[in-house]
């Protein structure tokens, strides 16, 4: 797995990310520009208040992940499990959910401009007061 944080590649080094109470990782309030994460278990992680620019999540398990109030610009979720996650009050511009499972997801009051959602399961998800243009 290779991580790109602020366009700097990190190989064979370890970055300590604190774990959440539920076993995921706490990325809350970080600015993650150009991060690429593939084939990782990020279930129960916390990205609340994060700024995610040009981020790619590919083949990741993100079950019950919290993105509350995150700012997402040109983000890609590709073939990810997002079931039971919280996207409430996010601000997304040019985001893509491709071939994801996003069942029971909360998109309450989310602003999703130019969102591209394709081949994604959204069964029982909540888009109450969400803005999509």
Number of C-alpha atoms within 10 A of each C-alpha: 10 13 17 17 15 13 12 11 12 13 10 7 9 7 8 7 10 11 14 13 10 11 12 20 20 19 20 17 16 14 18 19 20 19 21 19 19 16 13 14 17 20 21 22 24 25 24 22 20 20 21 22 21 18 22 20 20 19 18 20 21 25 23 21 24 25 25 23 21 24 22 24 19 17 23 21 22 19 19 25 26 27 23 20 25 24 26 24 22 23 20 24 20 15 22 20 22 18 17 23 23 22 19 18 23 24 23 19 18 22 21 20 15 14 17 13 15 11 11 17 19 17 12 12 17 18 17 12 13 17 15 13 9
